[in-house]
Every structure is written in C-alpha cells, then in structure tokens.
C-alpha cells in the first residue's frame, strides 16, 4: 500500500508530552487541579493518608538526554542523575529508550535499558517504555525480539495500546512476517484495541511484501467495512 508502515512509529500528540515532558496532569471534573495532585473539589486529604514524596524533576536533564550523541552518553546522563540524588523518572527513561532506539544498532541497548530500569533507577516501565523498545527492535530488524517484548509486556500487566500494536505490526512488516502481522490484528480485536488506518496499512504492506495479494485485498475490504479511512498518501 502507498502508505509507509513507518508512520505507526510517530507518536500521537497526546503521547509526546509523556515522552518529552514531565509528569501527567490530573484534572478534576471542572478541569482544575489541586496543588497536591488531587482534583479540585475532592475535599481535604484524610489525615491517615501518607504523603508520597515526588521525585525531583529538572527540565535540563531532559535536554541533556536529548543532546547525548551515543548510547554510552545517554546512560552516563541517567547514571549522573542517579548519583546526584535526582534519579530519572519514567518520562525521562522513556526519552532515553526512544533516543537510544533511534541510534545505529540501538535496539539491544534500548531493550537493556527497558529491562534494567527498575533495578538500576527504581523506574517501572509503562506502555510508552515498552512501545519505544519495540520500535527500536523494529528499526533494527529484530521482529522476534519485538514480539517477545510484547509478550513480556502483557505478562507484566502493562496493557499494550493501539500505538504499541501498530509498532509491533510494523516490525513484522519490515521482517517480512505477514502471518505474524495478521495474528497481531486478531490479538488487537480480542483485546478490544481499535484498529486504525496505520494498523491496516502496516498489515496490508506486510501481505504485499509476502506476495499475499488476496490477503491484502481482503484487509482492504475489512477496512472499508469497518469505516476506517483509506490512506491516500
């Protein structure tokens, strides 16, 4: 299909804040937020509720991660943050995994950071962390590793979202694994995760590369029946 499967690696705007910014914003029903993180109007915090001390956050650390020119330099920034008493939070680890994954031969160290984040920095990987590592594997032609991470993600109780599945399907497409791509479509449907234009485009591309023209046309029909817009680019 004309659309490039790599489009699924582009983050949605709502996700960019989590990759590159600070902690998420919690809103109350009227959109206002209390200073301690509670939604406005929730009433006073019960005296028995312990306060959790938030990790420190320095925006300059984000810039340092972005400015790193090598895998070693990225890890050096994270380790320096740890040694100086302001360990990286999950958002900064996500930035680092993404940064490393875009480097040449970055798939292995990106996965290493994912797997060591908890022990090394006290960070529990979230959906974005796994998705970034899966993307790195796809870029490195490691489709088996990408699917392995997807399985580990589910086993860890971290729910894959639409972007995660699209990224995994793209990895299968790049690896010429059309059957695996179709299996992921089935998993998405079973999990209640919406299939969008990018999902179908990557799967159709995988079928085309595998010489499965009938399957590709079948997916086009399913896409149209589902009311998913065709990509005309």
N, C-alpha and C positions, 0 to 999 in steps of 0.2 A: 504494500500500500504506500501511497506517496508520503504519508506522514512518517516522520522519523520516530523510531521507538525510543530514542534517547530523550524525547520530550517528557517521558514519565519521570526523569530524574530532576526536572525542575521543580523546586518547592512551590507550593501554593503560598500566596501572600500571608495567610494566617499562620503558616509554619515558619516563615522567615524570622519572625520575632523570637521564636523559640530557638532557632539555630544561632542567631546573631545577637540576641538581646538578653535582658535579664529575666527575672522570674515572671511567671504568668500573672495576669491581673484578674482578681476575683471580684465580680460585680454583684451587687445586691439587686433586688427587683427594680430599683429606680436607677441603676447604673452607677451608684456611688459606692465607694469603698471605705471601710473604716481603717484607721491608721494601723491597727494591729492585724489586718488581713481579714477581719470579719466583715460581712456585708452590712451596710448601713441599715439600722433598724432592727438588728438582731438582738439588741439589748446588751446589758453588761456581761462580761465574761464571768462564768461561775468561779468563785474563789478557789474551788478544788481543782480547776483545770490548770495543769502545769504549762508554763510558757516555754515554747521551743525557741531556742536561740538560733536565729537565721545565720547562714554563712555570710561572711563578708563578701562584698562584691565591688570590684574595681574595674570600670569600663576599659581602663588602659590595658588590663590583662587580655581582654578580647582583641585589642589592636595588636598586642604582642603575638598572639596566636596566629592572627591573620598575616602578620608580617614575616613569620617563620618561613624559611626557604627550604627546609629539609625536614625529614622525619625526625632526625635527632634534635633539631632545633625546636620542633613542636613539643616533644617530650621534655626538653630542657626547660621550656617555659612552664609547663604543668608542674614539673618537679620543683622548680623555683618557687612557684606559688605555694606549694605544699610546705616547703621548708620555711617559708616566711609567715606561716600561720594563717594564710588565707587560701585553703585548698580549693581547687577548681570545683565548680558546681556542675550539675548535669548539663546545663546550657553550654557551658564552656567546653565540657568534654565532647558535646555534640559538634561544636565548631571544630574542635581538634580532629575528630574522626572524619568529618567532611573534608577538612583541609588535607589530611594525610591521604584520604581516598582519591583525591584529585591529582596526587603526585604520581610520578612514574614508579611502577612497582609498589604502589601504596596499599594494595589490598591486604597483604599479610600484616603489616604494622597497624592498619586500621582495625583489623579483627583483633589483633593483640591488645590494642587499647580498649576495645569494647569488653574483652574478657577480663582484663586486669583492672578495669575502672573501680570496681567495688573494693577490692583488696588494696589497691595502690592509692586511691584517692577517697574512698568511702562514698563513691557515687554509684547508685543503682541505675543501670541503663534503662532507658524508656523506649517508646516506639520510634522516636526520631533517631536515637543512637543506633538501634538495630537497622533501621532503614538506610542510614548513612553507610554502615558497614556492608550491607547487602549491595548497595550501589557501587561501593569500591570493588567488591568481588565481580560484579558485572562488568565494570570497566576493565578489570584485569583478566577477563575471560574465564573466571572461576565460577561457572554456573553451579557446579556441585556444591561448592562452599556456600554460595548464596542460598541454595535450598536448605543446606544444613543449618545455616543461621536462622532461617525462617522457622524451621522445626524447633530449634532451641529456644527461640523467642516465644513460641506458643507454649512450650513446656515450662518456661519460666513464668508464665502467667501474664506476659506482656502481649496485648492484643495488636495484631497487625491491622493497619488501616488500608484504605484504598491506595495510598501512595506506596506503602510497603509492598503490596501485591503487584502493583504496576512495575515497580523496580525489579522485583524478582522475575516477572514475566519478561521484562526487557533483558535480563541476564540470560534467560533461557533462549530468547530470540537470537542474541549475539552468539550463543553457543550452538545454535542450530538444533535446539531441543524442542521441536514443535509439540510433541506429545506431552512433555512436562508443562509447557505453556498452557495447554488445554486443561491439564489436571489442575493447575492453579486457578483457572477460570471456575472450575467446579468447586474448588475449595472456597473461593470468594462467595459464590452463590450460596453454598451451605452455611457459611458464616454470616450471611446477611450483609456482606460488604458490597456496596454499589459498584457495578461495572460502568465505566465511562468511556469516552472516546479514546483516551490514551490506552486503556485496558485492551479494548478491541483492536486498536491499531497495532499494538505490540504483538498480540496473539496472531493477528492476520499476517503480519510481517514474518513471524516465525513459521507459519504454514507455507507462505510463499517461498521462503528460503529452503524449506524442506521439500519443495515440489508438490505440496498438498493443496492444489488449486481448488479442488472440490470443497475441502475443509474451509479454505479461505472464503469462498463464496457463501458457504453455509453460515459462517460467522457474520458476514455482511448482512445476510438475511435476518439473523437473530438480532443484530444491532439495530436494524431498521424497525423490526417488530417491537423492540424494547423502547423505541423512541429516542435512542441515543443518536445525537447528531453526527453525521459523517464529517470527517476531517477533509477539507477540500484543498488544504495546502499542498 
